[in-house]
Amino acid sequence: MTKNEVPEFLTVDDVKNYLKISRGAAYGLTHRKDFPSCRFGGTIRIPLEPFLHWVALNTYLPKTLREARTAKEVTVYGS
């Protein structure tokens, strides 16, 4: 894999760095029922696309930002 390639699976440390949380908190996420993770023996991997979707679903946006974001998406797609 080259430096510019995006991996299909993340490690717990990748999740820790992305979310800027502790390693223990990242491992804690992998035990949640709603968090996407795969276990291969003693190794834990997190699929990238489901992880990004989980982040989006679990990110709180105030109503004004949700409306602005939706308006922007409509403008982009309506062009």
Summary of the structure (lengths in Angstrom):
residues: 79
radius of gyration: 15.8
end to end distance: 36.2
largest distance: 48.5
contacts: 160
relative contact order: 0.13
helix: 53%
strand: 13%
